[in-house]
Amino acid sequence: MPELPDRAEFDAVVFDMDGTLVDSERHYCEAYMHAMEVFGR
């Protein structure tokens, strides 16, 4: 397994919560549906 860079080498972290960089809507929907099945809502 390759070594991970030291945390200090990162200047920023990008969280793409609205699908701007990656079209992740399908994954969010699947995760929400699974959570609803598990918790019975």
PyMOL commands that place a pseudoatom at each C-alpha (Angstrom):
pseudoatom trace, name=CA, resn=MET, resi=1, chain=A, elem=C, hetatm=0, pos=[0.000, 0.000, 0.000]
pseudoatom trace, name=CA, resn=PRO, resi=2, chain=A, elem=C, hetatm=0, pos=[1.457, 3.414, -0.909]
pseudoatom trace, name=CA, resn=GLU, resi=3, chain=A, elem=C, hetatm=0, pos=[2.250, 5.859, 1.848]
pseudoatom trace, name=CA, resn=LEU, resi=4, chain=A, elem=C, hetatm=0, pos=[-0.266, 8.631, 2.372]
pseudoatom trace, name=CA, resn=PRO, resi=5, chain=A, elem=C, hetatm=0, pos=[0.975, 12.225, 2.332]
pseudoatom trace, name=CA, resn=ASP, resi=6, chain=A, elem=C, hetatm=0, pos=[1.287, 14.066, 5.613]
pseudoatom trace, name=CA, resn=ARG, resi=7, chain=A, elem=C, hetatm=0, pos=[-1.899, 15.961, 6.517]
pseudoatom trace, name=CA, resn=ALA, resi=8, chain=A, elem=C, hetatm=0, pos=[0.082, 19.192, 6.699]
pseudoatom trace, name=CA, resn=GLU, resi=9, chain=A, elem=C, hetatm=0, pos=[0.652, 18.985, 2.931]
pseudoatom trace, name=CA, resn=PHE, resi=10, chain=A, elem=C, hetatm=0, pos=[-3.041, 19.676, 2.232]
pseudoatom trace, name=CA, resn=ASP, resi=11, chain=A, elem=C, hetatm=0, pos=[-4.159, 23.284, 1.878]
pseudoatom trace, name=CA, resn=ALA, resi=12, chain=A, elem=C, hetatm=0, pos=[-7.853, 22.515, 1.409]
pseudoatom trace, name=CA, resn=VAL, resi=13, chain=A, elem=C, hetatm=0, pos=[-10.470, 19.802, 1.099]
pseudoatom trace, name=CA, resn=VAL, resi=14, chain=A, elem=C, hetatm=0, pos=[-13.403, 20.090, -1.303]
pseudoatom trace, name=CA, resn=PHE, resi=15, chain=A, elem=C, hetatm=0, pos=[-16.796, 18.666, -0.339]
pseudoatom trace, name=CA, resn=ASP, resi=16, chain=A, elem=C, hetatm=0, pos=[-19.040, 18.376, -3.406]
pseudoatom trace, name=CA, resn=MET, resi=17, chain=A, elem=C, hetatm=0, pos=[-22.492, 18.160, -1.823]
pseudoatom trace, name=CA, resn=ASP, resi=18, chain=A, elem=C, hetatm=0, pos=[-24.555, 19.503, -4.737]
pseudoatom trace, name=CA, resn=GLY, resi=19, chain=A, elem=C, hetatm=0, pos=[-23.174, 17.558, -7.690]
pseudoatom trace, name=CA, resn=THR, resi=20, chain=A, elem=C, hetatm=0, pos=[-21.080, 20.360, -9.159]
pseudoatom trace, name=CA, resn=LEU, resi=21, chain=A, elem=C, hetatm=0, pos=[-17.944, 18.255, -9.592]
pseudoatom trace, name=CA, resn=VAL, resi=22, chain=A, elem=C, hetatm=0, pos=[-19.419, 14.749, -9.538]
pseudoatom trace, name=CA, resn=ASP, resi=23, chain=A, elem=C, hetatm=0, pos=[-22.979, 13.727, -10.411]
pseudoatom trace, name=CA, resn=SER, resi=24, chain=A, elem=C, hetatm=0, pos=[-23.675, 11.960, -7.123]
pseudoatom trace, name=CA, resn=GLU, resi=25, chain=A, elem=C, hetatm=0, pos=[-27.440, 12.508, -6.822]
pseudoatom trace, name=CA, resn=ARG, resi=26, chain=A, elem=C, hetatm=0, pos=[-28.190, 8.845, -7.573]
pseudoatom trace, name=CA, resn=HIS, resi=27, chain=A, elem=C, hetatm=0, pos=[-25.876, 7.729, -4.764]
pseudoatom trace, name=CA, resn=TYR, resi=28, chain=A, elem=C, hetatm=0, pos=[-27.490, 10.111, -2.270]
pseudoatom trace, name=CA, resn=CYS, resi=29, chain=A, elem=C, hetatm=0, pos=[-30.949, 8.868, -3.247]
pseudoatom trace, name=CA, resn=GLU, resi=30, chain=A, elem=C, hetatm=0, pos=[-29.892, 5.235, -2.843]
pseudoatom trace, name=CA, resn=ALA, resi=31, chain=A, elem=C, hetatm=0, pos=[-28.351, 5.990, 0.562]
pseudoatom trace, name=CA, resn=TYR, resi=32, chain=A, elem=C, hetatm=0, pos=[-31.486, 7.826, 1.758]
pseudoatom trace, name=CA, resn=MET, resi=33, chain=A, elem=C, hetatm=0, pos=[-33.752, 5.001, 0.545]
pseudoatom trace, name=CA, resn=HIS, resi=34, chain=A, elem=C, hetatm=0, pos=[-31.586, 2.437, 2.324]
pseudoatom trace, name=CA, resn=ALA, resi=35, chain=A, elem=C, hetatm=0, pos=[-31.652, 4.486, 5.544]
pseudoatom trace, name=CA, resn=MET, resi=36, chain=A, elem=C, hetatm=0, pos=[-35.443, 4.746, 5.350]
pseudoatom trace, name=CA, resn=GLU, resi=37, chain=A, elem=C, hetatm=0, pos=[-35.723, 0.964, 4.915]
pseudoatom trace, name=CA, resn=VAL, resi=38, chain=A, elem=C, hetatm=0, pos=[-33.418, 0.326, 7.880]
pseudoatom trace, name=CA, resn=PHE, resi=39, chain=A, elem=C, hetatm=0, pos=[-35.114, 2.825, 10.195]
pseudoatom trace, name=CA, resn=GLY, resi=40, chain=A, elem=C, hetatm=0, pos=[-38.663, 2.069, 9.010]
pseudoatom trace, name=CA, resn=ARG, resi=41, chain=A, elem=C, hetatm=0, pos=[-39.797, 5.433, 7.719]
for i in range(1, 41): cmd.bond("trace and resi %d" % i, "trace and resi %d" % (i + 1))
show_as sticks, trace
zoom trace
